[in-house]
Amino acid sequence: MTNKAQEQNSLHLYIDLNSKLSEIQTEFNSYFPYLKIEFFKVPHKIGQGLKKDLIINSNKLVKDCSTIKRGGLIEFSYITPVSDLEFKFYKEFKLSVQVFRKAGRVWLETTATDNWTLAQQNEEGAEFSTPSK
């Protein structure tokens, strides 16, 4: 997909109060197979990660993790920086998320590259997760 096509391709996640966090994660992963989002009990600072024991169980419902009591859309695109997506989750729904990138068999927090676009992160994940020929 060209950068021009990516710019014009608007993506969205519908946040329903009765959705499980895992459903949002699955939908996000359908757009970006080498990325995942994790939900945390507290927000993280730019450039800093959070301890894994602060991850919220993905079987929880949105309404049990957010003080916002309405659903809605989070809109983004392939060229949205990771930090912007994370900010939108918090601003719109008071949900603290962190994007992770696949690197072989492990998932890395993207804190050092939060300024990269979602497409850049996904491409990097694909490159480091695809076996060399």
C-alpha positions in Angstrom: 0.0 0.0 0.0 1.4 3.4 -0.9 1.8 6.2 1.6 -0.8 8.2 -0.3 -3.3 5.4 0.0 -2.5 4.9 3.7 -3.1 8.6 4.4 -6.6 8.4 3.0 -7.5 5.1 4.6 -9.3 6.0 7.8 -9.5 3.3 10.4 -11.6 3.1 13.5 -12.3 1.1 16.6 -15.8 1.2 18.1 -15.6 1.3 21.9 -18.7 -0.2 23.4 -19.1 -0.2 27.2 -20.1 -3.8 27.2 -17.2 -4.9 25.0 -14.4 -7.0 26.4 -11.0 -5.4 26.1 -10.0 -8.5 24.2 -12.5 -7.7 21.4 -10.9 -4.2 21.0 -7.5 -5.9 20.9 -8.6 -8.3 18.2 -10.0 -5.6 16.1 -6.9 -3.5 16.4 -4.7 -6.5 15.5 -6.8 -7.1 12.4 -5.5 -3.8 11.1 -1.9 -4.3 12.3 -0.9 -8.0 12.6 2.5 -7.2 14.1 1.1 -4.8 16.8 -1.0 -5.3 19.8 -2.5 -3.0 22.5 -2.5 -3.7 26.1 -4.7 -1.9 28.6 -3.1 -0.7 31.9 -4.5 0.4 35.2 -2.6 3.7 35.0 -1.4 5.9 32.1 2.2 5.9 31.1 4.5 8.8 30.6 5.8 9.4 27.1 9.0 7.4 26.6 8.4 5.3 29.7 6.9 1.8 30.0 4.8 0.3 32.7 5.3 -2.9 34.8 3.5 -5.9 33.4 1.6 -6.4 36.7 -0.4 -3.2 35.8 -1.9 -4.8 32.7 -5.7 -5.2 33.0 -7.1 -8.6 32.3 -8.4 -8.6 28.7 -11.6 -10.4 29.7 -12.8 -7.2 31.6 -15.5 -5.1 30.1 -14.8 -1.5 29.0 -17.3 -0.2 31.5 -15.4 -1.8 34.4 -12.1 -0.1 33.3 -13.2 3.4 32.4 -14.8 6.3 34.2 -16.5 7.4 30.9 -19.9 6.0 30.6 -20.5 6.2 26.9 -19.3 4.4 23.9 -17.9 5.8 20.7 -15.3 5.7 17.9 -11.6 6.1 18.0 -10.5 7.2 14.5 -7.0 6.9 13.2 -5.0 5.9 10.1 -1.9 4.1 9.1 0.1 7.3 9.5 -1.2 8.1 13.0 1.8 8.2 15.4 1.6 5.6 18.2 1.6 8.4 20.9 -1.4 10.0 19.2 -3.4 6.8 19.3 -2.5 6.1 22.9 -3.5 9.7 23.8 -6.9 9.3 22.0 -7.8 6.3 24.0 -7.1 8.2 27.2 -8.7 11.5 26.2 -11.9 9.9 24.7 -12.4 7.0 27.1 -10.0 7.3 30.0 -8.4 4.0 28.9 -4.7 3.7 29.3 -3.2 1.7 26.4 0.3 0.9 25.3 1.2 -0.3 21.8 3.5 -3.3 21.6 5.4 -4.5 18.5 6.2 -8.1 17.7 9.9 -8.9 17.4 10.3 -12.6 16.6 8.6 -14.4 19.5 8.5 -11.5 21.9 6.4 -8.3 22.2 8.3 -5.0 22.7 6.8 -1.9 24.2 7.1 0.9 21.6 8.0 3.6 24.2 11.3 4.6 22.5 9.5 4.8 19.1 6.2 6.3 20.1 6.7 9.0 17.4 6.6 6.4 14.7 3.4 5.8 12.7 1.4 2.7 13.2 2.4 1.6 9.7 6.1 2.0 10.5 5.7 0.0 13.7 3.8 -2.7 11.9 6.4 -2.9 9.1 9.2 -3.1 11.6 7.4 -5.9 13.4 6.9 -7.8 10.1 10.6 -7.4 9.2 11.8 -8.8 12.5 9.2 -11.5 12.8 9.5 -13.0 9.3 12.1 -15.7 9.0 15.0 -14.9 6.7 15.2 -16.7 3.4 
